[in-house]
Amino acid sequence: MTIEHEISERYSRLPSSNFAKILKIAVEDKDVISLGPGEPDFTTPEHIRDAAIMAIDKGFTHYSPPGGRTETKETIAKKLKKDNRINVSPEEIIVTCGSQEALFLATQSLIDPGEKMIVPNPGFLAFIPMVETLTGIPEPIPLREKNGFEFDPDELEKLIDRRTRVILINSPSNPTGRMLKRKTLEKLADIAIQHDLVIFSDEAYEKLTYDNRKHISIGSLNGMKDRVITFQSFSKSYAMPGFRIGYAAGPKDIIQAMTRLHIYTTVCAPTLSQLTAIEALTGNQSCVKEMRTQYNRRRKLIIKRLKEIPDINCLQPEGAFYAFPNISKLGSSVEVANLFLKKAKVLVVPGTEFGKYGEGYVRMSYATSYEKIEEAMDRIEKVVKNR
Ligand SMILES: Cc1ncc(COP(=O)(O)O)c(C=O)c1O
């Protein structure tokens, strides 16, 4: 007889995913074109892969200091100064197993049970479980299409109470592909100062911006250095998701707390990846530009094609590699994702996977080839026109 174990309450709080069911069908059917991926379709650029091979050959197979290797943190500090106008010392940086681990450590460091973090909704699907599993309270701030998927600062302010500790932002955004404007960031900075809050700024897609839009790090704004933790990643910019490497920069006391927690979870980010990351940041950057050019070409295609399909509207994606069209005239998010999968054999992610305010939308990733996107759009157009 097998024993049935009582799994923690924490586990039961994890969302049950409709997408898991959809994904299962897609994996089993080879004709399905997936617009689902949340990771680059590109292989890590060659000079970065070579650096990884060299690190193995040189025997860098040991643990690193928990906060990260000194040369990696020094390189990151230079990058933050040059690219993001954030001035931090290596002690104000922690290198982690992807930026997702950094987000988790920061949440653990600041949110006590019953305390609140305001999170964008729709937002990256790890945000809510990350707070809930640590017995904090995620407070969704709606991102509405009529506001260009930016939050409304007045509405945000109304959500703040004495239990609120952190406001999380993500620009460019997964899943909306939109970016927060400087004006919005400035308003947010004022709110954080006024209510004595910390801001988590998830900048995983910082290098993927289009039409000459410049990514702005809120940590670079006046008076924000002591209030902002900036989270960045190698996964998207350098197509290195499997290296599991990212980092966070922020106030020294918070980074120290995160580092202590890190010791008891993963010990350190992979040493090989930390060395490889130095090459990513200091080596030839044309690979970033080339990948961005490819994404942009696909983005333009997806926007053009979506415009031609009746009853679908899509706000222009500005960054990341996602389009988030409004499909509410065709049905609910899950119904439309099922329709596209069954009738068009195209996988898209229901907007509700990113929170309740994602209802009425689906996420289409263009981290897949131009030709596949073209075929997927042909199929969707046919299904919608013939329905
Ligand atoms: C908005 C956002 N933040 C963070 C992450 C995590 O990235 P990583 O842990 O690979 O750095 C992702 C991954 O999809 C993401 O979309």
The ligand as a MOL file (V3000), in Angstrom:
LIG
                    3D

  0  0  0     0  0            999 V3000
M  V30 BEGIN CTAB
M  V30 COUNTS 16 16 0 0 0
M  V30 BEGIN ATOM
M  V30 1 C 9.3160 38.9320 -16.0010 0
M  V30 2 C 10.2480 37.8240 -15.6910 0
M  V30 3 N 11.0300 37.9240 -14.6130 0
M  V30 4 C 11.8920 36.9580 -14.2800 0
M  V30 5 C 12.0010 35.8210 -15.0340 0
M  V30 6 C 12.9610 34.7630 -14.5890 0
M  V30 7 O 14.1010 34.7420 -15.3770 0
M  V30 8 P 15.4220 34.0060 -14.9310 0
M  V30 9 O 15.1810 33.3610 -13.6010 0
M  V30 10 O 15.7120 33.0000 -15.9920 0
M  V30 11 O 16.4700 35.0720 -14.8410 0
M  V30 12 C 11.2050 35.6540 -16.1790 0
M  V30 13 C 11.2690 34.4270 -16.9850 0
M  V30 14 O 10.4690 34.1610 -17.8450 0
M  V30 15 C 10.3000 36.6870 -16.5120 0
M  V30 16 O 9.5000 36.6060 -17.5840 0
M  V30 END ATOM
M  V30 BEGIN BOND
M  V30 1 1 1 2
M  V30 2 1 2 3
M  V30 3 2 2 15
M  V30 4 2 3 4
M  V30 5 1 4 5
M  V30 6 1 5 6
M  V30 7 2 5 12
M  V30 8 1 6 7
M  V30 9 1 7 8
M  V30 10 2 8 9
M  V30 11 1 8 10
M  V30 12 1 8 11
M  V30 13 1 12 13
M  V30 14 1 12 15
M  V30 15 2 13 14
M  V30 16 1 15 16
M  V30 END BOND
M  V30 END CTAB
M  END
